[in-house]
Amino acid sequence: MNHSISLTINGVLREVALADPRVTLLDLLRERLDLTGTKKGCDRGQCGACTILVDGRRINSCLALALSHDGAEITTIEGVARGDQLHPVQAAFIAHDGFQCGFCTPGQIMSAIGLIEEGQAGDDPERVRECMSGNLCRCGAYSGITEAVLEAHANMTAAKQRRSA
């Protein structure tokens, strides 16, 4: 028995038939839709490598059943840049060496974008570290990640203020 769901993924409406209702968003994105930027790390919701935005909120896609998100708007790492223009968080990660091997980087970036959009970032490095604690980096690039989030938050806030002035 197939279950049909509609998802808007990176701005594109996708109709998907699921033969198995136990398919996670992570497996749907990677295996069926070829959006492999979202990584499968622990597959238990403990590492954050699979972080995506669903309706603007960060989630671990390895723990989310695709069927439960019918009608949702999903953003993956593939959907944050605008052509050749990087998202401010991506640019800040590069500027602050917020990555080493790069495996966790997509999840880190998606978590940082969600954190900033949720209004949780602020300008306190300890708060950023706490709010990003669900994303693990085996290489230990935490200092650069924290600096990148703080810079991206400042840049995005300044840009928003310029637009509203």
C-alpha positions in Angstrom: 0.0 0.0 0.0 1.5 3.3 -1.1 1.1 6.5 1.0 1.3 9.7 -1.0 2.7 12.9 0.6 3.5 16.4 -0.6 6.6 18.2 0.6 8.0 21.6 -0.5 11.7 20.9 -0.5 14.0 23.9 -1.1 11.1 25.7 -2.6 10.0 22.9 -5.0 6.8 21.0 -4.4 7.5 17.3 -4.5 4.9 14.6 -4.6 6.3 11.4 -3.1 4.7 7.9 -2.9 6.0 5.9 0.1 5.7 2.1 0.0 6.9 1.9 3.6 5.4 4.3 6.2 8.5 3.9 8.3 10.8 5.9 5.9 12.5 8.7 7.6 13.0 12.1 6.1 16.7 11.5 6.1 16.4 8.3 4.0 13.8 10.0 1.7 16.1 12.9 1.1 19.2 10.9 0.5 18.0 7.7 -1.2 14.9 8.8 -3.1 15.5 12.5 -3.8 19.3 12.5 -4.2 19.8 15.3 -1.8 22.9 13.8 -0.2 24.1 17.0 1.6 22.2 15.9 4.6 24.4 13.3 6.3 23.6 10.1 8.0 25.9 10.0 11.1 24.6 8.1 14.1 21.1 7.5 12.8 19.9 7.9 16.4 19.4 11.7 16.8 22.6 12.1 18.8 25.1 13.8 16.4 23.1 16.4 14.4 24.7 15.5 11.0 21.2 15.1 9.6 19.8 18.5 10.8 17.4 20.1 8.4 14.7 22.8 8.7 11.1 21.8 8.7 8.7 24.7 8.6 11.6 26.9 9.8 12.5 24.7 12.8 15.6 22.5 13.1 15.0 18.8 13.4 17.1 15.6 13.2 15.8 14.1 10.0 16.9 10.6 11.1 14.2 10.6 13.8 11.4 12.1 11.7 9.0 9.9 9.7 8.4 11.4 6.3 4.7 10.4 6.4 4.3 12.6 9.5 5.4 15.7 7.6 3.0 15.7 4.8 2.5 19.3 3.6 5.7 20.5 5.3 8.2 23.0 4.0 11.7 21.5 4.2 15.0 23.3 3.7 18.2 21.2 3.3 21.8 22.4 2.8 21.2 22.3 -0.9 18.6 25.0 -0.6 20.4 27.7 1.4 22.7 29.4 -1.2 21.2 31.5 -3.9 23.1 30.5 -7.1 26.7 31.5 -6.5 25.8 33.6 -3.5 26.5 31.7 -0.3 24.1 32.1 2.7 25.7 34.3 5.3 26.1 31.3 7.6 28.0 29.4 4.9 30.2 32.4 4.2 31.0 32.8 7.9 31.9 29.1 8.3 34.4 29.6 5.5 35.8 32.8 7.0 36.2 31.3 10.5 37.4 27.8 9.5 34.2 26.3 11.0 34.9 22.9 9.5 37.8 20.5 9.1 36.8 17.2 7.5 33.4 18.7 6.5 31.2 15.7 7.4 29.2 17.5 10.1 29.3 20.9 8.3 25.9 20.6 6.5 24.1 19.8 9.8 26.1 22.4 11.7 25.1 25.1 9.1 21.5 24.1 9.1 21.4 24.1 12.9 23.1 27.6 12.9 20.5 28.9 10.4 17.7 27.6 12.5 19.2 28.9 15.7 19.5 32.4 14.2 16.0 32.3 12.6 14.5 31.1 15.9 16.0 34.2 17.6 18.2 32.0 19.9 21.7 33.1 18.8 22.2 36.5 20.4 25.8 37.6 20.9 26.9 35.4 23.7 29.4 32.6 22.7 28.3 30.4 25.6 24.6 30.6 24.5 25.6 29.7 20.9 27.7 26.7 22.2 24.7 25.5 24.3 22.2 25.9 21.5 24.5 24.1 19.0 25.3 21.3 21.5 23.1 18.8 19.5 25.6 19.0 16.7 28.9 17.1 17.2 32.1 17.7 15.4 34.6 14.9 15.7 37.4 17.2 14.5 36.8 19.7 17.2 36.2 22.8 15.1 33.9 24.2 17.8 35.8 27.5 18.2 35.4 28.3 14.5 31.8 27.2 14.5 30.9 29.5 17.4 32.7 32.4 15.8 30.9 31.8 12.5 27.5 31.7 14.1 28.2 34.9 16.0 29.4 36.7 12.8 26.5 35.4 10.7 24.0 36.4 13.3 25.5 39.9 13.5 25.6 40.2 9.6 22.0 38.9 9.2 20.7 41.2 11.9 22.5 44.2 10.3 21.1 43.3 6.9 17.6 43.0 8.3 17.9 46.4 10.0 19.1 48.0 6.7 16.2 46.5 4.8 13.6 47.8 7.4 15.2 51.3 7.5 
